[in-house]
Amino acid sequence: MLEEFGIEEKLEELAKKVEKEIEPIFQKIEENGMKNSLKVLKAFQKNEIAEMHFGSTTGYGYGDIGRDTIEKVFCDVLKAEDSLVRSQFISGTHALSVTLFALLRPNDTLLSITGKPYDTLDEVIGIKENPSSLKSYGISFEQVELKNNEFDYEEIEKTLKKKNIKLIEIQRSKGYSARKSITIEQLEKAISFIRKIDQKVIIMIDNCYCEFVTDKEPLEVGADIIVGSLIKNLGGGLAPNGAYVAGKKELIQLVAERLTAPGEGKEVGPTLGINKSILQGLFMAPSVVTASLKTAVFASKILEELGYKVEPKFDEKRADIVQTIYFAEKEKLITYCQGIQMGSPVDSNSIPMPWDMPGYSDQVIMAAGTFTQGSSIELSCDGPIRPPYIAFMQGGLTYEYGKLGVLKAIQNMKK
Ligand SMILES: *Cc1c(COP(=O)(O)O)cnc(C)c1O
């Protein structure tokens, strides 16, 4: 059947065999998708979503009933006291930056307990010099490394007792590192450990790529505030841009006043016609995350069959939608990413090349033949050009398209 798509019969046969073996895993993923769908549907009904919420505002955006109700729906889904779901957040990075600037003051210390945060935060924090960084405001930064993919409890306790820490950042997804992502169980344990030592420290979670992967979110296990992107999981592939921040009411108030202006906070922010897309995106998100997870499991198993080291393995517990593949050879990483692009619905005739991206020390290759620019809830794959040549693959709006993309990439690598 796939011959006309350039997939040879042998590979299609292997795909069939793999799909049989991963069937029980798919069942579990679908059960989880069911739980999250129910959660979303209940939130829509409780907030009495109606046609009027699809309308929107311009200018200052006062009294945007769609926007305000969307934020209530997100609160119910994420179990938050309050939330900001805004297109004025350009990206996940921007939402993280605004949150950090909102909650930290001169002489405060920020502590990361999952090692170095995501690359794009280097200049926000001041790890890499920037005249607008937190560091330039006299906010210092400490980090505790993970130890064998677990929190280093001893070191966390020492740091909390030695220094007055204002905010702890925990990044669940691995970013471009070779570590494993943080499960909700690991997170729960770490938060209760922190709370025994320090009741006041703000616990902020970078929740990018983790929403709906299980049936519990970080605020349910004691986090104070969580941040994520709408061109990842919760946007369901339909949100055109934006990010969310959710958590304790007084913290969200501070973030709102930093995003807009002190005194204006949540009251302003025009939605310019996107309310329906945000709502429909959230509605689709449990299914889209299900499709992404199935695509990741399929890729993990078939690439393992072909002799590659993969993480997580197909039957391992997952914390996010990211699948890593260790290609060991530069050429394979590049041709795999190019193959993902070839299997995409948009820009399938473009050939991604490694390039010197701002903010990265090595060249990076990025494949994203997506409807929304840079959207990584759509099938996408990228990796820094350095040994052991790891590809970070994620997304897939449907499993069928995800599977086709993965097969195209494998076929391209074989050529
Ligand atoms: C994607 C991501 C970010 C940044 O989000 P953008 O929307 O790309 O700016 C931050 N942290 C993690 C772990 C991510 O995966």
The ligand as an ORCA input file, in Angstrom:
! r2SCAN-3c Opt
* xyz 0 1
  C       9.809     24.024     23.928
  C      10.315     24.178     25.300
  C      10.492     25.438     25.877
  C      10.327     26.717     25.117
  O       9.168     26.825     24.449
  P       9.088     27.677     23.078
  O       7.627     27.798     22.886
  O       9.786     26.875     22.031
  O       9.755     28.979     23.340
  C      10.906     25.494     27.183
  N      11.150     24.392     27.888
  C      11.021     23.159     27.355
  C      11.331     21.970     28.183
  C      10.594     23.013     26.050
  O      10.465     21.804     25.536
*
